[in-house]
Amino acid sequence: MSGAAPVPASRRGWCPGIARPMATGDGLLVRIHPRHGSLTAAQLGGLADLAERYGNGLADVTSRGNLQLRGVAEADHGALSDALAGLGFIDDLPATGPHRIVFLDPLAGLDGLRDLRPLADAIEAELRPLRASLPGKFCIALGHAGTAPAVAADVEVAIDADGNAVIHLPGAQPPEADTPCSPPSQGRRRQEAGLPARIVALVLEFLAHRSAKRSPRQRSDVPANYLGLLPAGEQPILAVAPAFGRLAAADMRRLAGWAGRHGAGELRLTPSRAVLIPHLDRGAADGLMREARAAGFIVDADDPRALLVACPGRPACRSAFAPAQADALRLAGAAGLLGAVHVSGCAKGCARQAPAPLTLVGEAGGYGVVLDGTVRDAPLAVRSAAEIEALLQQVVATGPSRGEAIASLVRALGSEPGKEMPR
C-alpha cells in the first residue's frame, strides 16, 4: 500500500489495485487485486458492506485469485473506488494497470515454508517499466520447489528451502537452474537483485520474440483444488469454496468472522476459487469445517459441485446465450462420472480455457456439446440444457466406466467418435 494519501477516484478514474470497470448485463463489474492474493477479515467484511451498498450484494473469486464486485451503477463507481481505497485495496502500481504480474502460491509462508512475499514484491518492482508492454494476462507463477504452479503462467519460478530458484518457461526444456536467490528480507543485497534481474531479462526476451497473436500456454491451466482441512503443523488451514466462486454478502461476513474468531484474521484466495483461512486454532478446526459445510460451502473433494465450472451466464453477461451456472447445477450428478464439466454461456470461455471431459458452449440454439475439448473446439451436436440433462441421467443410470460413458454420449448425440459438427 502506498504511503501517500490516495487521490480520490473521482479525479483519477480508478484505483491502483482496482481494475478499470467493465460493463456487463447486470451493471459494472469492478475487479479487485488483493496484494499477494491475501486480505484481512476486516477487508472482507468491508467488501460485504460495499457489495450491498453499491452492487448487487455479490462478489466472485476469479481463476486468478482476485475478487470482483458485480452490479455497480456507473454513477456509484467513483464512490465505490474511494471506499475500496479506504479499505486498503491500493498499492503503488503505476497507471499502466493494476493487475498483479506475480501470482504467489497461496500456501507460501505457511507450514514452515519460506515467505515469498518480499521476493514477489521485488519482481513486481523490477518489472514496472515493462508493464505497458506486457499482454493483459501475462503471469509469473512464484512458488515452492516440488509443488506444481497453482496457475498457468508464462514464467514459472520455484524456490527451494535453501533459497535456490529454478526458472521454467512452459514449452521450453529443460528448466533453468538459478544461483541461490533468497527473498530480500533474508538474503544479501547481491542475492536480492539476482532473481528479479534475471526475470526481467527473460520477460524482455519474451517480448522480443512473441508473435502478434499470443500462442496458448503449454501446460494445463487446471488449478490445484484446495478443499477441507489442509495440514499445516499445529495450525491447520481451512479451505472452502463457494459454488462457482460466487460469494453473497452473508458468505463474506461469515468467512471474515471465522478468520477473526478462530484464525489470525487473514484470508487467502486461490485460483480454484477457494478461500483459505490459515492459522486456525486446532481445537476449533473440525467444528468450523462442519459449520462451513452446513452453510453451503464446498469443503469435500467428492462434492460434485467441485467439478463444475461455469461463468455467470445470463442475465449477468451480455454475451451469454444461457444461464450457465443454473444449467451447470442440473448436471452435477454426472460430474462425478465424467470429471470436470465446463458450462460456458458463450464461446469466449471466460471461466476456463483448459480442456474438460464435457464442455457445453452456449449459442442461439442451445449448447454445443464438446467432449474432451475446449470452447474453441467444434461441437459434436447442439442440444438444449434439458436434452443434455436427460442424456446424462441415462448414462449415469447405466453405471458405466468413464470411457463407456463418453462412447454412450457420442452415440446418443447422433455422432461418431472423432466426428465433429460445424457450428
URHU-V357362 format. One record per helix or strand of 2 or more residues. SS is the DSSP state (a for helix, b for strand). FROM is the first residue (numbers start at 1). LEN is the number of residues. If there is no record, write none. Layout:
# URHU-V357362
ss:SS from:FROM len:LEN
ss:SS from:FROM len:LEN
This chain:
# URHU-V357362
ss:a from:9 len:4
ss:b from:22 len:3
ss:b from:27 len:6
ss:a from:35 len:3
ss:b from:38 len:3
ss:a from:41 len:14
ss:b from:58 len:4
ss:b from:67 len:6
ss:a from:74 len:13
ss:b from:102 len:3
ss:a from:117 len:17
ss:b from:140 len:5
ss:b from:155 len:5
ss:b from:164 len:5
ss:b from:176 len:5
ss:a from:189 len:21
ss:b from:228 len:3
ss:b from:237 len:5
ss:a from:243 len:3
ss:b from:246 len:3
ss:a from:249 len:14
ss:b from:266 len:4
ss:b from:274 len:4
ss:a from:282 len:13
ss:a from:304 len:4
ss:b from:308 len:3
ss:a from:324 len:7
ss:a from:332 len:7
ss:b from:341 len:4
ss:b from:356 len:8
ss:b from:366 len:8
ss:b from:381 len:3
ss:a from:385 len:14
ss:a from:402 len:11
